[in-house]
Amino acid sequence: MNVFEKSLWIWPKSSQEKINQYCQFIREIIVPKPIKEAYFYISSNKDYNLYINGSFVSFGQWTDYPNMKSYDKINITEFIKENSNRICIEGYNCYTDFCSYISDKAGVIYTIECIYKDGQTDYFCSGENTYYRLSPVYKQGDIEKLSLQLNYTFEADLRYADDWTKNNTKGFSKIAKEDTYTKDCSFIPRPVKKLVYDQNKKAQIIVKGPFIRKEEFPSAAKTCDRDFLGGNDLRKKIDFPHNYKDFPVHNSYFIVDMGETVCGHLHLNFEAEEGTVLTCSYGEHLHDMRVRGQFNTHNFGFRIFVKKGINIFTHRFVRLGGRYLEIHVTGKANFYDARIIPTDYPVEKKYEFKSKNSLENKIMSVCENTLRKCIHDHFEDTPWREQGLYTMDSRNQSLCNYYLFKDFDYVKENIRLFVPTLTNEGHLMLTAPSNFYIPIPIFTYVWVLWLQDYLIYSGDTDFIKEMIPTATTIIEKLIETKDETGIFPTPPGDKYWNFVEWRVGLIGDGKNTGKYSLPHNAFALMAINAFIYMCQKTNIECKDFTNNIKDMDKIIHNAFWDEENSMYKTYIDSPFDPHYAQISNSLALCAGITPKEKQDFVRKNIAYNKDLIDTTLSMCLYKYETLLGDKKYYDFVFNDIEKQWGRMLYAGATSFWETQHGGWYGEGGDSLSHGWSAIPAYFYFKYKYNNY
């Protein structure tokens, strides 16, 4: 059944191809007799909020592609009544590419299905019977982007807010024929669960004081960052609602603490005097004695002009990721509530973890929390800075998911999201859905490993068969690059980002990191072997790939092995040469490159040689897998986990960081909640407490 067979996409034609557009729609329907069930089917170019008879019902378009749109089926039985019903949709379109979105012209499409108690059914479809207006509350058009990876920040003027979801029709016009259109796309039901609100998450004011503003910037985050802050006037934390006397002066700032990193929607409930303006920023860090909302090209902030009296505002078009809100009040406002309402993915834990070691229990608990913070419409690297779906990050998260949540359907949809990004050269884009970033070659090969993991844990051969054509292209194009040396040269740096991990000589820096790279060859070889394994398990012909890699392990070993130091160098013909790193040596073992007689030397160097460049948290997956290939390193690995992850706990972490450096790496942008760093959960379950 095509639920939108008689429905049309709607949006005012004049703003269908403009950036940062908010539009409100009203539809009045008459339900002539008692309802048994009612459903609302909706798809949006970017995002939507749904209201029925003045009540908020649902939010959130799933991540998809312009030619393959997802739709939500929402049970609205409790909201629909006999006789007149007011249906309201607030739609948003950014019309700009970013790391998990491909731009397309604005539009929403809907069908309302009313099933009556007498067995008859009515359908109400989007089209010329809907009224619209551009939102008078939000600033439309050009505004600062949150970051290169995310879409736009927002500016709201609550002086123009009205009760349009209940009875007001001021400023609305009837959709005309030119405001409707059809689109050449297919529709699929939302393939994963919808996000849900955690209304129980409370917040506290932890800092309060006066501020002085010398200059106003277009960026709200920069304005907050440049304000001069007075001392903290609080003697103890303040719960909401707070008393007006707590803010007796104009131009006060305060910092709200959610208690941990969360990701969700801004919610404010306050009373203000006329002329009050809120300039706000949000983030994970207080290392600078204020919220780090503005740095480099990042502008994690927003501005709100408020009306006199009570203001209640929830912004559902941007998920704010962070622990802290910093609110600068020009004027005077009494806040009854100010917080980020978490929008969580409803995933259930399948296994309980209990250790006699209290530190292990704490690490495991925070691993679970980290994973939950990075699960929304898809896996996210971080809920704060990017909210992007990456193969490298997602493979780590999936390995933990298989033990903790066992949500194979969710993992499957994340893997599938990358398929349309496949380039003619056989690489996947850096994130999905996206056409925004250049590929990281090893991340493409990790997608194949991710697919193999899924088969091993789920046994779902049907999905593997669906993915094999994509994997085949990747492997075929990879094998074509093998040159006369018998190994794979590093892809050209201008076209690819040859990133390995956040360590010196391994970042890529947008340059060629050497004519030949051991990490590139190791991941490539692992991907080819994973592909052959999947073909064998699904009885699919894998062509001549086995012969294509015959003796490659020996060739790669001979090319990169340093006999004098009994370890592998990372590059051949590189500005970083000689370069020795734990990850390079770990990958050589993981890929089966290291001859048996050399393996003990390599493991010993990985564990104890301080001259090797150490491994970041994410790449410890390969380091620990390598070491656990020999039982004598068992204690070393789990002691190292306690040391590395325990240090974050002792520093106050409620979720695990992007790297060991915490907030002082990446020019201030290192996240304090990063899904790929939850890997101790995988090692605890697989190697120490085997509960799978």
WOHU-V460980 format. One record per pair of residues at least 12 apart in sequence whose C-alpha atoms are under 6 Angstrom apart, sorted by sequence separation. I is the first residue (numbers start at 1). J is the second residue. If there is no record, write none. Layout:
i = [I;I]
j = [J;J]
//
This chain:
i = [48;112;281;381;47;93;111;497;658;47;111;213;418;570;657;212;657;110;139;212;428;657;658;109;138;211;427;493;568;656;657;138;211;282;493;655;137;211;281;493;137;210;281;137;209;280;656;209;280;137;209;136;137;208;209;279;582;207;208;278;490;208;278;489;490;277;489;43;277;42;277;42;276;582;41;206;345;581;582;41;53;205;580;581;582;40;53;205;488;582;40;52;204;274;39;52;204;273;567;39;272;557;586;590;39;51;272;586;38;50;271;284;38;50;133;271;283;284;37;49;132;211;270;553;586;49;131;132;210;211;270;283;390;48;131;210;269;282;389;617;48;131;209;210;269;282;389;616;47;131;209;268;281;47;130;208;268;281;46;208;267;280;46;128;207;267;280;426;34;128;207;266;279;426;33;206;266;279;99;205;265;278;31;32;98;205;265;278;392;426;31;98;204;277;391;518;30;204;277;351;517;30;203;265;276;350;517;29;203;264;276;349;350;395;516;29;264;349;391;440;516;28;263;348;439;440;514;28;263;438;440;514;515;618;27;220;262;273;514;618;27;221;262;272;514;617;26;45;261;272;513;26;45;261;271;321;322;25;44;260;271;321;25;44;270;24;43;258;270;519;522;526;24;43;270;23;42;257;269;23;42;256;269;22;41;256;268;522;22;41;255;268;21;255;267;505;21;40;221;222;254;267;20;39;221;254;20;39;253;266;19;38;253;265;19;38;253;264;265;38;88;252;264;37;221;251;264;449;452;36;221;251;263;264;445;448;36;221;251;262;35;36;220;250;34;35;220;250;445;220;17;16;16;244;241;11;240;241;10;240;9;10;9;9;8;27;26;26;25;25;24;24;23;23;24;54;22;23;54;22;53;68;70;7;8;67;68;69;70;71;72;7;8;21;68;70;71;20;70;263;20;19;203;198;197;197;155;157;158;159;196;154;155;156;157;158;159;195;196;155;158;195;147;195;147;146;146;146;13;12;11;10;10;9;8;9;8;9;8;149;397;396;400;400;393;370;100;99;366;382;382;381;381;374;371;370;367;364;99;100;101;102;100;101;100;99;260]
j = [60;124;293;393;60;106;124;510;671;61;125;227;432;584;671;227;672;126;155;228;444;673;674;126;155;228;444;510;585;673;674;156;229;300;511;673;156;230;300;512;157;230;301;158;230;301;677;231;302;160;232;160;161;232;233;303;606;232;233;303;515;234;304;515;516;304;516;71;305;71;306;72;306;612;72;237;376;612;613;73;85;237;612;613;614;73;86;238;521;615;74;86;238;308;74;87;239;308;602;75;308;593;622;626;76;88;309;623;76;88;309;322;77;89;172;310;322;323;77;89;172;251;310;593;626;90;172;173;251;252;311;324;431;90;173;252;311;324;431;659;91;174;252;253;312;325;432;659;91;175;253;312;325;92;175;253;313;326;92;254;313;326;93;175;254;314;327;473;82;176;255;314;327;474;82;255;315;328;149;255;315;328;82;83;149;256;316;329;443;477;83;150;256;329;443;570;83;257;330;404;570;84;257;319;330;404;571;84;258;319;331;404;405;450;571;85;320;405;447;496;572;85;320;405;496;497;571;86;321;496;498;572;573;676;86;279;321;332;573;677;87;281;322;332;574;677;87;106;322;333;574;88;107;323;333;383;384;88;107;323;334;384;89;108;334;89;108;323;335;584;587;591;90;109;336;90;109;324;336;91;110;324;337;91;110;325;337;591;92;111;325;338;92;326;338;576;93;112;293;294;326;339;93;112;294;327;94;113;327;340;94;113;328;340;95;114;329;340;341;115;165;329;341;115;299;329;342;527;530;115;300;330;342;343;524;527;116;301;331;342;116;117;301;331;116;117;302;332;527;303;105;105;106;334;336;107;336;337;107;337;107;108;108;109;109;130;130;131;131;132;132;133;133;134;135;165;134;135;166;135;166;185;187;125;126;185;186;187;188;189;190;126;127;140;187;189;190;140;190;383;141;141;339;342;342;343;302;304;305;306;343;302;303;304;305;306;307;343;344;304;307;344;297;345;298;298;299;300;179;179;179;179;180;180;180;181;181;182;182;386;676;676;681;682;676;655;388;388;655;673;674;674;675;675;675;675;678;681;431;432;433;434;433;434;434;434;654]
//
